[in-house]
Amino acid sequence: MFAEKVILITGGSSGLGKALARRLLAQKARLVLLARDSGKLADARQELIGNGPPGAEIDTFPCNVADRRAVEKVFSDVADKAGPPDVLINSAGILREGYFECQTADTFREVMDINFFGTLYCIQAVLPYFKEKGGGKIVNICSVAGLTGVFGYTAYCASKHAVRGLTGSLRAELKHQNVSIHIVYPAEFESPMVDELNACRTEENRKVAGTIPILTADAVADEIISGLLKNRYEITPGVATRILTGFERVFPAFGRVVSDLQVRRIYKGPDHKKQQAD
C-alpha cells in the first residue's frame, strides 16, 4: 500500500511524526519530512536512514506550517525533488494548557495557527498534486480533545474541534475526487510535547488527562498504520481510549459528570495560580 509512494509528514522530526516515518520507511515509502527546526530534521533523517532498510529515501524541508506562503513554496520544492505527494500526514501541532483566564488571545492564535491553519494550508497545497495524479490520501492527526471539552485545554480543544469539523466536511467533498480522508483521535501519549507540558500543567488538567492510560508514540503509530491499511476513516488508538470515547458518545453526560467530580476534589483555580506568581 505504501511502497514507493511519496509520503509527506508534517511534524516529522520527533514524536508521532517520526514514529510513523519509521514504519512507513520499513514499507519502502519515499518519505518527505517537514518541521520547523532544521537541526532536528537532520538528526531525525540520520537516525531513520541508519535504522531503515537499504536504499531508504528521505528528504527534509524546514517549514513553519502556520506560514501559508512558506507551505506553498515547500510543497512545490517537494514535487520538484521527490515527486508529487501521494499521501499527506498532518502531524504537526502544539499544546498549550492553563486556566482560561490566564491565557491570552495570542495563545489561542498561536495554537489555531499551527494546529488548524497549518493543517488547512497543507491540504490546500497538496490538492493540486492529488488532482494531477488522480487521487491521494490525507491523514489528519486530531486528538481525543477534538471529541470533548477538557479542563485547561480551551485553546487546544478549540483547535482540534476545528480540525475535526474540517476533516468531516472534506471527507464528504473529496471522496468524489478519489481523495481518501482519515482522522486520528489519540489520547495523550509519550512525546516531547507532553514532556514539556508536564513541567507546568495545572493539577486539574493532570487529573482529568490521567483518566486514559498514556500510550507510547510507537503504540499509537502502530494502530494508525493498521487503521490505514483497513481504510478506516476514524482511528482511535488504545483499547481504553476507544471504550471511553465510545461510551461518552452514547452517554455524553457521563463524561462531564466524571470530569466535574475529578476536578471538584482538587480545584484551585486561576486566583491560586496568580498568587503563586506573585
C-alpha positions, 0 to 999 in steps of 0.5 A, a space after each residue: 500500500 505504501 511502497 514507493 509512494 511519496 509520503 509527506 509528514 508534517 511534524 516529522 522530526 520527533 514524536 508521532 511524526 517520526 514514529 510513523 516515518 519509521 514504519 512507513 520507511 520499513 514499507 519502502 515509502 519515499 518519505 518527505 519530512 517537514 518541521 520547523 527546526 532544521 537541526 532536528 530534521 537532520 538528526 531525525 533523517 540520520 537516525 531513520 536512514 541508519 535504522 531503515 532498510 537499504 536504499 531508504 529515501 528521505 528528504 527534509 524541508 524546514 517549514 513553519 506550517 502556520 506560514 501559508 506562503 512558506 507551505 506553498 513554496 515547500 510543497 512545490 520544492 517537494 514535487 520538484 525533488 521527490 515527486 508529487 505527494 501521494 499521501 499527506 500526514 498532518 502531524 504537526 501541532 502544539 499544546 498549550 494548557 492553563 486556566 482560561 483566564 490566564 491565557 491570552 488571545 495570542 495563545 489561542 492564535 498561536 495554537 489555531 495557527 499551527 494546529 488548524 491553519 497549518 493543517 488547512 494550508 497543507 491540504 490546500 497545497 497538496 490538492 493540486 498534486 492529488 488532482 494531477 495524479 488522480 487521487 491521494 490520501 490525507 491523514 489528519 492527526 486530531 486528538 481525543 480533545 477534538 471529541 470533548 471539552 477538557 479542563 485547561 485545554 480551551 485553546 487546544 480543544 478549540 483547535 482540534 474541534 476545528 480540525 475535526 469539523 474540517 476533516 468531516 466536511 472534506 471527507 464528504 467533498 473529496 471522496 468524489 475526487 478519489 481523495 481518501 480522508 482519515 482522522 486520528 483521535 489519540 489520547 495523550 501519549 509519550 512525546 516531547 510535547 507532553 514532556 514539556 507540558 508536564 513541567 507546568 500543567 495545572 493539577 486539574 488538567 493532570 487529573 482529568 488527562 490521567 483518566 486514559 492510560 498514556 500510550 507510547 508514540 510507537 503504540 499509537 503509530 502502530 494502530 494508525 498504520 493498521 487503521 490505514 491499511 483497513 481504510 478506516 476513516 476514524 482511528 482511535 488508538 488504545 483499547 481504553 481510549 476507544 471504550 471511553 470515547 465510545 461510551 461518552 458518545 452514547 452517554 455524553 453526560 457521563 463524561 462531564 459528570 466524571 470530569 466535574 467530580 475529578 476536578 471538584 476534589 482538587 480545584 484551585 483555580 486561576 486566583 491560586 495560580 496568580 498568587 503563586 506568581 506573585 
